[in-house]
């Protein structure tokens, strides 16, 4: 299975279209499968006095979430333009809505049939209802900040809306801290999500390193999402927990190498193995001189290197014990029947 890579731009464009395009170019240059943006109307998302999260206080001079998000907001026409730019660059466009109006725009105006649900919107049932009105739409749902019981409430809501969970939902394991300490990642939980809900699974990774990439591939993640930035020194809430161009290329390389390492569940004997097999594996040889009509026993037979293509295979060792030799053999000569 090929693990699909989502380069999460989020709001790391800082509200600047040129920076957004450069981030798309970065994702394309690494052979990522998707770039992802966030679409919201600030007045529909937060109250004007909504406090900043602790990590936002460390990375922003804004006095409220409202002010912070408003600075980084892209309008619908800008998002439409960025999707067209993605089409031009031949990289898939993905977006997370945060309110009903944004959700309607994505599915009805941009005809998006794959939508990313951010962790904070997992229980936004009015918005989810808009997104699954068309039953063929697929949802990638991040599960940060939610326990199994809370995730189950969302799954049950979707089922009540006659939505195909098994085929249309991908649940992403996520820890919503920025950056996430690797000690908090608990990647085995990905298997719990798969077994509990019978959906496809993936990882939204907020650590600021590349060490989890190969492990996620080994856990058969359908998608891996990672924040990218043009520079970790830029002002904004997510830049410090994102990967810069150099480190993101390493991250993608780790995923690609992980896919190569994991293979395809089939065993193919490689050329080097075949060469070594001739030297390292054994055939049946005479341990002592053996005369014609002498009985083959443990005392006059031995398995030795190298393989002799005409000699008796070790698999047949016990089949010839007790049988008579049809010719003379010198010690250390292959037993050829």
C-alpha positions in Angstrom: 0.0 0.0 0.0 1.2 3.5 -0.9 1.0 5.9 2.0 -0.4 9.2 0.9 1.4 12.3 2.1 -0.5 15.4 3.1 1.6 18.5 3.3 -0.3 20.6 5.8 0.0 24.3 4.9 -2.8 25.3 7.2 -2.3 29.0 8.0 1.5 28.9 7.5 1.0 31.2 4.5 0.3 34.0 7.0 -2.5 35.2 4.8 -0.2 35.8 1.9 -1.0 34.2 -1.5 2.6 34.3 -2.7 3.7 32.4 0.4 0.9 29.9 -0.1 2.0 29.3 -3.7 5.6 28.8 -2.5 4.4 26.2 0.0 2.5 24.4 -2.8 5.7 24.4 -4.8 7.6 23.0 -1.9 5.1 20.2 -1.5 5.2 19.4 -5.2 9.0 19.3 -5.2 9.0 16.6 -2.5 6.4 14.4 -4.4 3.8 14.9 -1.7 0.3 13.7 -2.8 -1.7 16.6 -1.3 -1.4 20.1 0.1 -3.9 21.1 2.7 -5.3 24.5 3.6 -7.8 25.7 6.2 -10.9 27.5 5.2 -12.9 29.5 7.7 -14.7 32.8 8.3 -13.3 34.1 11.6 -16.6 35.5 12.7 -18.2 32.1 12.3 -15.4 30.3 14.1 -14.5 32.1 17.3 -15.9 34.8 19.6 -14.1 38.1 19.6 -12.7 37.6 23.0 -11.7 33.9 22.6 -8.4 33.4 24.4 -5.2 32.1 22.8 -4.0 28.6 23.4 -0.7 28.5 25.3 1.4 27.6 22.3 -0.3 30.5 20.4 0.7 32.9 23.1 4.4 31.9 22.7 4.3 32.5 18.9 2.0 35.4 18.4 1.5 39.0 19.5 -2.2 38.8 18.9 -4.4 39.4 21.9 -7.2 36.9 21.0 -7.8 33.9 18.7 -10.1 36.2 16.7 -7.3 38.6 15.9 -4.9 35.8 15.2 -7.2 33.9 12.8 -8.4 37.1 11.1 -4.8 38.0 10.1 -4.3 34.5 8.5 -7.8 34.2 6.9 -8.0 33.4 3.2 -11.3 34.2 1.5 -13.3 31.9 -0.8 -11.9 33.4 -4.0 -8.3 33.0 -2.7 -9.0 29.3 -1.9 -10.5 28.8 -5.3 -7.4 30.4 -6.9 -5.1 28.1 -4.8 -7.0 25.0 -5.9 -6.5 26.1 -9.5 -2.8 26.6 -8.8 -2.6 23.1 -7.4 -4.2 21.8 -10.6 -1.6 23.6 -12.6 1.2 22.2 -10.5 -0.4 18.7 -10.7 -0.7 18.2 -6.9 -4.0 17.4 -5.2 -5.8 20.0 -3.2 -7.3 19.3 0.2 -8.9 21.7 2.7 -10.3 21.7 6.2 -13.5 23.7 6.8 -14.3 25.1 10.2 -17.8 26.4 9.7 -21.0 25.6 7.7 -20.5 28.3 5.2 -17.0 27.1 4.4 -18.1 23.5 4.2 -20.9 24.3 1.7 -18.4 26.2 -0.4 -16.0 23.3 -0.6 -18.5 20.7 -1.6 -20.9 22.8 -3.7 -18.6 25.4 -5.3 -15.2 23.6 -5.5 -16.8 20.2 -5.9 -14.4 18.7 -3.3 -15.2 15.0 -2.7 -12.4 14.4 -0.1 -12.6 16.7 2.9 -10.3 16.9 5.9 -12.0 17.3 9.3 -9.7 18.9 11.9 -9.7 17.6 15.4 -11.6 20.5 16.9 -14.5 20.0 14.5 -15.0 16.2 15.1 -18.3 17.0 16.9 -19.5 19.8 14.6 -22.5 17.7 13.5 -24.2 20.5 11.6 -21.1 20.9 9.4 -20.6 17.1 9.1 -24.2 16.8 7.9 -23.5 19.2 5.1 -20.4 17.3 4.1 -22.0 13.9 3.9 -25.2 15.0 2.2 -23.5 13.6 -0.9 -22.9 10.0 0.1 -19.9 9.5 -2.1 -17.9 12.2 -0.3 -15.0 10.9 1.8 -13.9 12.3 5.1 -10.4 12.2 6.7 -11.1 12.8 10.4 -8.4 13.8 12.8 -9.0 12.6 16.3 -6.8 14.8 18.5 -8.3 15.7 21.9 -11.0 13.0 21.6 -11.3 9.6 23.4 -12.8 6.5 21.9 -16.2 7.2 23.3 -16.3 10.7 21.7 -15.1 9.4 18.4 -17.8 6.7 18.5 -20.4 9.5 18.9 -19.3 11.0 15.7 -19.2 7.6 13.9 -22.7 6.9 15.1 -23.9 10.2 13.9 -22.5 9.5 10.5 -24.1 6.1 10.4 -27.5 7.6 11.3 -27.1 9.7 8.2 -26.7 6.5 6.2 -23.0 7.2 5.6 -20.7 4.4 4.6 -18.1 4.5 7.4 -15.9 1.5 6.3 -15.4 2.8 2.8 -15.6 6.6 3.2 -13.9 7.4 6.5 -10.2 7.6 7.3 -9.5 8.2 11.0 -6.2 9.9 11.8 -4.5 9.4 15.1 -3.5 12.8 16.3 -2.1 14.4 19.5 -3.1 18.1 19.5 -0.1 19.6 21.1 2.3 21.8 19.2 4.9 20.5 18.9 4.1 17.0 20.2 6.6 15.3 22.4 7.4 11.9 20.9 6.8 10.3 24.3 3.1 11.2 23.9 2.6 9.8 20.4 1.6 6.2 21.3 1.5 5.0 17.7 0.0 1.6 18.7 -3.3 3.5 19.2 -3.5 3.5 15.4 -4.3 -0.2 15.5 -6.9 0.5 18.2 -8.7 2.9 15.9 -8.6 0.4 13.0 -9.9 -2.5 15.1 -12.6 -0.5 16.9 -14.1 1.3 13.9 -13.1 -0.9 11.0 -12.0 2.1 9.0 -8.9 3.0 7.2 -6.4 4.9 9.4 -3.6 7.3 9.3 -1.5 9.8 11.3 -1.5 13.5 11.7 1.9 14.2 13.1 2.7 17.3 15.0 6.1 16.4 16.2 8.9 18.5 14.8 11.0 15.7 13.6 10.9 12.9 11.0 11.4 9.9 13.2 7.8 8.7 13.2 7.5 8.4 9.4 8.7 4.9 8.9 6.8 3.6 11.9 3.6 5.0 10.5 4.2 3.3 7.2 4.8 0.0 9.0 1.5 0.5 10.7 -0.2 0.6 7.3 -1.3 4.3 7.5 -3.4 5.3 4.6 -2.4 9.0 5.1 0.3 10.9 6.9 -0.2 14.6 7.5 2.6 16.9 8.4 2.8 20.7 8.7 5.2 22.5 6.5 6.7 26.0 6.6 9.0 28.1 4.5 10.9 28.9 7.7 10.6 28.0 11.4 11.5 31.6 12.2 8.4 33.0 10.7 5.8 34.6 12.9 2.7 32.5 13.5 1.3 29.8 15.7 2.3 26.7 13.7 5.7 27.5 12.2 7.7 26.1 15.1 5.9 22.8 15.1 6.2 22.5 11.3 9.0 21.1 9.1 11.1 23.5 7.0 11.9 22.7 3.4 15.1 20.7 4.2 13.5 18.7 7.0 10.3 18.1 5.1 12.2 16.6 2.2 13.9 14.2 4.8 10.4 13.4 6.2 9.1 12.4 2.8 12.2 10.5 2.0 11.7 8.5 5.2 8.2 7.6 4.2 9.3 6.5 0.7 12.1 4.5 2.2 9.7 3.0 4.7 7.4 1.8 1.8 10.4 0.2 0.1 11.4 -1.5 3.3 7.9 -2.8 4.0 7.5 -4.3 0.5 4.4 -6.1 -0.6 3.9 -9.2 1.6 5.3 -11.5 -1.1 8.7 -13.2 -0.8 10.8 -13.0 -3.9 14.3 -14.6 -3.7 16.6 -11.8 -4.8 19.6 -12.3 -7.1 22.1 -11.9 -4.3 20.2 -14.4 -2.2 20.2 -16.9 -5.1 24.0 -16.6 -5.4 24.4 -17.0 -1.6 22.0 -19.9 -1.5 24.4 -21.9 -3.6 27.1 -21.4 -1.0 25.2 -21.2 2.3 22.7 -24.0 1.9 23.3 -27.8 1.8 22.8 -31.0 -0.1 23.2 -34.6 1.0 26.8 -36.0 0.9 28.5 -39.3 1.8 30.0 -39.0 5.2 32.0 -42.2 4.7 32.7 -44.4 1.7 29.4 -46.1 0.8 29.3 -49.4 -1.2 26.6 -50.5 -3.6 23.6 -52.1 -1.7 24.8 -50.6 1.6 21.9 -49.2 3.7 21.8 -45.4 4.0 22.0 -44.4 7.7 22.8 -41.4 9.9 26.4 -42.8 10.1 27.2 -42.7 6.4 25.2 -39.6 5.4 25.7 -36.0 6.1 24.3 -32.6 5.0 27.1 -30.3 3.8 27.6 -27.2 1.7 27.5 -26.3 -1.1 24.2 -27.1 -2.8 24.6 -29.6 -5.6 21.6 -29.3 -8.0 21.6 -33.0 -8.7 22.1 -34.2 -5.2 19.3 -35.2 -2.7 17.8 -32.2 -1.0 17.9 -31.9 2.8 14.1 -31.9 2.6 14.3 -35.6 1.5 16.9 -36.7 4.1 14.6 -38.9 6.1 13.0 -40.3 3.0 16.1 -42.2 2.0 17.2 -43.5 5.4 16.9 -47.3 5.3 17.1 -47.5 1.5 19.9 -49.3 -0.3 22.6 -47.4 -2.3 22.4 -48.2 -6.0 26.1 -47.4 -6.5 29.4 -46.7 -4.8 30.1 -43.3 -3.2 33.4 -41.9 -2.0 33.3 -39.9 1.2 32.4 -36.2 0.6 30.7 -37.0 -2.8 27.1 -35.9 -3.4 24.4 -38.5 -3.1 22.7 -38.6 -6.5 19.9 -41.1 -6.9 
